[in-house]
Amino acid sequence: MLSLLSNVVYNTTQLIQVIIFTVGCYFFSISIFGWIKQKETDAKSYAPQKKFAVVIAAHNEEKVIGHVIESLYKQNYPKDLYDIYVIADNCTDNTAQIAEKHGALVYTRVNNELRGKGYALEWMFSKIFAMQKEYDAISVFDADNLVSSNYLLEMNAKLCEGHKVIQGYIDSKNPFDSWITCSYSIAFWLSNRIFQLPRYNLGLSCSLCGTGFCVDMDTLKQIGWGATCLTEDLEFTMKLALNNLKVAWAHNAVVYDEKPLTLKQSWNQRIRWMQGHADCASRFLLPLFKKAFKDGDLTSFDNAIYLFQPIRFIFVGLTTIMMWIQTIFPESPFYSLRYVFPVEVWYIFSALQFFYGPFILLIEKKFSPKLIFAFLVYPFYCLTWLPITIQGFLRKNNKDWLHTHHSREISISDLEKA
C-alpha cells in the first residue's frame, strides 16, 4: 500500500512540476518584452476630438464618490467633450445625493434580482445608446478610484490611433495602509509591467481590469456588453478575443484604485474573482483553444492560457506545501519532488521569482524601503491563492455579488502632493 502511494505521489508530482515549469517559462518569456518600453506617441500631438461618456458604477459609496468625480473634473481635457454619469446601483446611503452635488449626472437603479456591476453597466449602456447625445467612447471607473489628469487625453490619442478597447494603468491609492494593501499593490505593479505592457508590445491582447478602461462606442454597440458574471472585465476580454478584437494598453493613463485593508476583505474579494474566473474558464476555454488552433490565433491562445492560470496557482501552492513537508520529513513520499529537474534548476527558478519582482519595481520607480518587509510577506499572500482558488472553483455557480467596502478618503490632490 505504501509503495502504491509512493508511486501515485511520484507520478503526480512529476506531472505538476512539468506543468508549473512549462507555464512559468511561457509567462516569463513574455514578461521579458515588458522591458522593451515602446516609445509612446505624445498624447498632446492629438488634438482633443473624441467625446466620452464617463461611467462610474457605485453601490453605497458615499465616502469616496465625491473624490473620483472631483478628479475627473480636473482632467486637462475640454469639459464639453465629456460627461460624467454615476450609476447609483441599489444604494441605501447618500451616494446619489453626493454625486449630484459634485456635478455628476446620476441614474438610480433598483433591481434586487440582477445584482452586480456587470448588470448595472449593461443597464447604463443601454440608456446612453438611446440618448440624443452622441459619444465616441465610453470610459468606466469604480467609485473608489482617483484618475490622473491626463487620462482622457491619453485615451483620446489611443482612439485616434485606431484602437477600439484600451486599458489604463492601474495604480494603488493606499499601498502602505497594511501588509494586504502592500501585497495587492505589488501584484498590480508587477502585472502592469510584466503582463500588460509586454502583451501590448507583442501585439497580443491585454486584459481589462474592471476599471480605468475605454471602449469605442461603435464597437460596444456592435458586439454588445453582455458581461454580467462576477468578473465582468474578464468575461468581456474573452468575448473581445472571440470577436477578433484586442485590448490595447495606455501606460500613461493612470487610475488609482483602493486596495482592501484586511485579509478578510481581500479573501472575500479574491474568492469572487475566482468564482468569476472559474465561470469564464468553463465557458470560454474550449472556444478560445479551438479558435487558436483552427485560425492560428495567438491572441486566443494567450487568453486561454490566462484562463488556465488559477490551476497553476493550485499546483504552485501544492508543490510549495509538498516541498515544506519534504524538508521537515526527508523520508516522506514527497521526496520524489526533486527528480524531474536538477535541484539547481529549481534554485535558479526560485531565485528569479524572488529577485525579479523587486528589480521590476526598482525600474518602475515604485520601490521604497517600506516594500522590503512587504516582499517578505508577499509569498504568504501568494500562497493564500491556493485555498481561495479552490474555494472559488467549488463555488463558481454561486452568482451572489459580495460588495467590497471602500472608506479610504484620499483626494487626487493628496496623491499628487505625495
C-alpha positions in Angstrom: 0.0 0.0 0.0 2.8 2.4 0.9 4.6 1.5 -2.4 1.4 2.3 -4.3 1.0 5.6 -2.5 4.7 6.5 -3.3 4.1 5.7 -7.0 1.0 7.9 -7.1 2.7 10.7 -5.4 5.8 10.4 -7.6 3.9 10.4 -10.9 1.6 13.2 -9.7 4.4 15.5 -8.5 6.3 14.9 -11.7 3.4 16.0 -13.8 2.7 19.0 -11.6 6.3 20.1 -11.9 6.4 19.8 -15.7 3.2 21.9 -15.9 4.4 24.6 -13.5 7.8 24.8 -15.2 6.4 25.0 -18.7 3.7 27.6 -18.0 6.2 29.5 -15.8 8.6 29.6 -18.7 5.8 30.8 -21.0 4.9 33.7 -18.8 8.5 34.6 -18.0 9.4 34.6 -21.7 6.5 37.0 -22.5 7.4 39.2 -19.5 10.8 39.9 -21.0 9.1 42.1 -23.6 7.9 44.4 -20.8 11.5 45.7 -20.7 11.1 47.0 -24.2 9.1 50.1 -23.4 8.0 51.2 -26.8 8.1 54.9 -27.4 4.6 56.2 -26.8 3.1 58.7 -29.1 2.9 62.1 -27.3 -0.8 62.3 -26.4 -0.6 66.1 -26.9 0.1 65.6 -30.5 -3.5 64.6 -31.0 -6.0 67.4 -30.6 -8.9 66.6 -28.2 -11.6 65.4 -30.5 -13.2 62.2 -29.1 -16.3 62.7 -26.9 -16.5 60.5 -23.8 -19.3 59.2 -21.7 -17.6 58.6 -18.4 -19.5 56.0 -16.3 -18.9 55.3 -12.6 -20.6 52.3 -11.1 -21.4 52.9 -7.4 -23.1 50.9 -4.7 -23.2 52.6 -1.3 -20.1 54.6 -1.9 -20.9 57.9 -0.1 -17.4 58.0 1.5 -15.5 58.0 -1.8 -17.8 59.0 -4.7 -17.0 62.8 -4.4 -13.3 62.3 -4.8 -13.5 60.4 -8.0 -15.8 62.9 -9.6 -13.5 65.7 -8.4 -10.5 64.0 -10.1 -12.5 63.6 -13.3 -13.4 67.3 -13.4 -9.7 68.1 -13.1 -8.9 66.4 -16.5 -6.8 68.5 -18.9 -9.4 67.8 -21.5 -12.2 70.1 -22.8 -15.2 69.9 -20.4 -17.6 70.0 -23.4 -16.1 66.7 -24.7 -17.1 64.5 -21.7 -20.0 63.9 -19.4 -19.8 62.1 -16.1 -22.5 59.6 -15.3 -22.9 57.8 -11.9 -25.0 54.7 -11.5 -26.4 54.7 -8.0 -26.9 51.0 -8.0 -29.2 49.6 -5.2 -27.9 52.3 -2.9 -29.2 52.7 0.6 -27.0 55.7 1.5 -26.3 59.2 0.2 -24.3 58.2 -2.8 -26.7 59.7 -5.3 -27.1 63.0 -3.5 -23.3 63.5 -3.1 -22.7 62.6 -6.7 -25.3 65.2 -7.8 -23.8 67.8 -5.5 -20.4 67.2 -7.2 -21.9 67.8 -10.7 -22.4 64.2 -12.0 -25.4 63.1 -13.9 -26.9 60.4 -11.6 -29.1 57.5 -12.7 -30.7 55.5 -9.9 -31.0 51.7 -10.5 -33.0 49.4 -8.2 -33.0 45.8 -9.1 -32.7 43.1 -6.4 -32.7 40.3 -8.9 -30.0 41.3 -11.3 -27.3 42.4 -8.9 -23.7 43.3 -9.6 -21.6 45.7 -11.6 -22.0 43.9 -14.9 -25.7 44.3 -14.9 -25.5 47.9 -13.7 -23.2 48.7 -16.6 -25.4 47.0 -19.2 -28.4 48.9 -17.9 -26.5 52.3 -18.1 -25.0 51.5 -21.6 -28.5 50.9 -23.0 -29.6 54.3 -21.7 -26.6 56.0 -23.2 -27.2 54.3 -26.6 -30.7 55.7 -26.5 -29.7 59.3 -25.8 -29.7 62.1 -28.4 -26.2 63.0 -27.3 -23.5 61.2 -29.4 -20.3 59.9 -27.9 -17.3 58.4 -29.5 -16.4 56.2 -26.5 -17.4 55.1 -23.0 -14.9 55.0 -20.2 -15.6 53.0 -17.0 -14.5 53.6 -13.4 -15.2 52.4 -9.9 -16.4 54.8 -7.2 -13.2 54.3 -5.1 -10.9 55.4 -8.0 -8.9 58.6 -8.4 -8.0 59.5 -12.0 -4.8 61.2 -13.3 -5.4 64.5 -15.0 -4.1 63.2 -18.4 -6.3 60.1 -18.5 -8.8 61.3 -21.2 -6.1 62.9 -23.3 -4.2 59.6 -23.4 -7.4 57.7 -24.3 -8.1 60.2 -27.0 -4.7 59.5 -28.5 -5.2 55.8 -28.4 -8.6 56.0 -30.1 -7.2 58.3 -32.7 -4.5 55.7 -33.4 -7.3 53.3 -34.2 -7.5 51.2 -31.0 -11.0 50.1 -30.1 -10.6 49.0 -26.4 -8.0 50.4 -24.1 -7.0 49.6 -20.6 -5.3 52.2 -18.4 -2.5 51.7 -15.8 -4.0 50.6 -12.5 -2.1 52.0 -9.6 -2.8 52.0 -5.8 -4.0 54.9 -3.8 -3.3 53.3 -0.5 -0.2 51.0 -0.9 1.1 51.3 2.6 -2.1 51.1 4.7 -1.5 47.4 5.6 0.5 44.3 4.5 -2.5 43.4 2.4 -2.6 46.7 0.5 1.2 46.4 0.0 0.8 42.9 -1.4 -2.1 44.0 -3.7 -0.1 46.9 -4.9 3.0 44.8 -5.6 0.8 42.4 -7.6 -0.7 45.2 -9.7 2.6 47.0 -10.3 4.2 43.7 -11.5 1.2 42.9 -13.7 1.3 46.3 -15.4 5.0 45.8 -16.3 5.3 42.1 -17.0 1.8 41.1 -18.0 0.0 44.1 -19.7 2.9 46.0 -21.3 4.6 43.0 -22.9 1.4 41.8 -24.5 0.8 45.3 -26.0 4.4 45.3 -27.3 3.9 41.8 -28.8 0.5 42.7 -30.5 -1.4 40.4 -28.2 -4.4 41.4 -26.1 -4.1 43.0 -22.7 -6.7 42.2 -20.0 -9.4 44.6 -18.8 -9.1 45.3 -15.0 -12.7 46.2 -14.3 -11.9 49.9 -14.1 -10.0 52.6 -16.0 -10.8 51.2 -19.4 -12.3 52.7 -22.5 -14.4 51.2 -25.3 -15.2 52.6 -28.7 -18.9 53.3 -28.9 -19.5 51.7 -32.3 -17.6 48.6 -31.1 -19.7 48.3 -28.0 -22.9 48.7 -29.9 -21.8 46.1 -32.5 -20.8 43.2 -30.1 -22.9 44.3 -27.1 -21.8 44.3 -23.5 -23.4 41.1 -22.2 -20.7 40.7 -19.4 -22.7 40.1 -16.3 -20.8 37.4 -14.4 -18.9 38.1 -11.1 -15.8 39.1 -13.2 -17.4 41.2 -16.0 -14.0 42.5 -17.1 -12.6 39.0 -17.7 -15.8 38.0 -19.5 -15.7 40.9 -21.8 -11.9 40.4 -22.5 -12.6 36.9 -23.6 -15.6 38.0 -25.7 -13.4 40.5 -27.5 -10.8 37.8 -28.3 -13.5 35.6 -29.9 -14.6 38.6 -32.0 -11.0 39.3 -33.2 -10.7 42.4 -31.0 -7.8 43.2 -28.7 -7.4 45.3 -25.6 -4.7 48.0 -26.0 -2.6 49.4 -23.2 -2.2 53.0 -22.1 0.8 53.0 -19.8 0.5 56.7 -19.0 -3.3 56.8 -18.3 -3.1 56.2 -14.5 -6.0 55.2 -12.4 -5.6 54.9 -8.6 -7.6 52.1 -7.1 -8.3 51.5 -3.4 -7.0 48.1 -2.1 -8.7 46.1 0.7 -7.2 46.7 4.1 -7.7 43.4 5.8 -7.1 39.7 4.9 -10.8 39.0 5.4 -11.8 41.7 2.9 -9.1 40.6 0.5 -10.2 36.9 0.9 -13.8 37.7 0.0 -12.9 39.8 -3.0 -10.5 37.3 -4.4 -13.0 34.4 -3.9 -15.4 36.5 -6.0 -12.7 36.9 -8.6 -12.0 33.2 -8.7 -15.7 32.3 -8.9 -16.0 34.5 -11.9 -12.7 33.2 -13.3 -13.9 29.6 -13.0 -17.2 30.6 -14.6 -15.4 32.2 -17.6 -13.0 29.3 -17.9 -15.9 26.8 -18.1 -17.5 28.9 -20.9 -14.5 30.3 -22.9 -11.6 27.9 -22.5 -12.5 25.4 -25.2 -13.8 28.0 -27.7 -10.6 30.0 -27.3 -8.4 26.9 -27.8 -10.5 25.9 -30.8 -10.1 29.4 -32.4 -6.4 29.4 -31.5 -5.6 26.2 -33.3 -8.2 26.5 -36.1 -7.2 30.1 -37.1 -3.7 30.1 -35.8 -4.7 32.9 -33.5 -2.0 33.6 -30.9 -4.3 36.1 -29.0 -6.9 33.5 -28.4 -4.2 31.0 -27.3 -2.7 33.5 -24.8 -6.2 34.3 -23.4 -6.8 30.6 -23.0 -3.5 30.1 -21.1 -4.5 33.0 -18.9 -7.8 31.3 -18.1 -5.7 28.3 -17.0 -3.8 30.5 -14.5 -5.8 29.5 -11.4 -4.9 25.8 -11.9 -1.3 27.0 -11.9 -2.0 28.7 -8.6 -3.2 25.4 -7.2 -0.2 23.5 -8.5 2.3 26.0 -7.2 0.6 26.0 -3.8 0.5 22.2 -3.6 4.1 22.0 -4.7 5.2 24.5 -2.1 3.4 22.6 0.7 5.0 19.3 -0.6 8.4 20.8 -0.5 7.9 22.0 3.0 6.9 18.5 4.0 9.9 17.1 2.2 12.2 19.5 4.1 10.7 18.5 7.5 10.3 14.8 6.7 13.0 13.8 4.2 11.8 10.2 4.1 8.2 11.2 3.1 6.8 10.2 -0.4 7.2 13.9 -1.4 11.0 13.3 -1.6 10.3 12.4 -5.2 9.6 16.0 -5.9 13.3 16.7 -6.7 13.6 14.2 -9.5 12.1 15.9 -12.6 14.7 18.6 -13.0 18.1 19.0 -11.3 17.9 20.8 -8.0 20.0 23.6 -9.4 17.2 24.4 -11.9 14.7 24.9 -9.1 17.1 27.0 -7.2 17.6 29.3 -10.2 13.8 29.2 -10.9 13.0 30.2 -7.2 15.8 32.9 -7.1 14.5 34.5 -10.3 11.0 34.8 -8.9 12.3 36.2 -5.6 14.5 38.9 -7.1 12.6 39.6 -10.3 9.8 41.4 -8.5 11.9 43.9 -6.6 14.1 44.6 -9.6 11.0 45.3 -11.7 9.6 47.8 -9.1 13.0 49.4 -9.0 12.9 50.0 -12.7 9.2 51.2 -12.5 10.3 53.7 -9.8 7.9 52.1 -7.3 10.4 50.6 -4.9 10.8 52.1 -1.5 12.2 50.9 1.8 8.7 50.2 3.0 8.4 47.5 0.4 11.3 45.4 1.8 9.0 44.0 4.5 6.2 43.7 2.0 8.3 41.4 -0.2 9.0 39.2 2.8 5.3 38.6 3.5 4.3 38.7 -0.2 5.0 34.9 -0.7 2.4 34.3 2.1 -0.1 36.5 0.2 0.6 34.4 -2.9 0.2 31.2 -1.0 -3.3 32.3 0.1 -4.4 32.0 -3.5 -4.4 28.2 -3.1 -7.4 27.9 -0.7 -9.0 30.9 -2.3 -8.8 29.4 -5.8 -10.1 26.0 -4.7 -13.0 27.7 -2.8 -13.8 29.9 -5.8 -13.9 27.0 -8.2 -16.1 25.0 -5.8 -18.5 28.0 -5.6 -18.4 29.0 -9.3 -22.1 28.6 -9.6 -22.8 31.0 -6.8 -23.6 34.3 -8.5 -24.2 36.4 -5.4 -22.2 39.7 -5.6 -20.2 40.5 -2.4 -19.6 44.2 -2.1 -16.1 45.4 -1.1 -16.4 48.3 1.4 -14.5 51.4 0.5 -13.7 54.1 3.1 -10.2 55.5 2.3 -10.8 59.1 1.8 -8.0 60.4 -0.3 -8.2 63.2 -3.0 -6.3 63.4 -6.2 -4.6 66.5 -4.8 -3.3 64.4 -1.9 -1.8 61.8 -4.2 -0.2 64.4 -6.5 1.4 66.2 -3.4 2.7 62.8 -2.2 
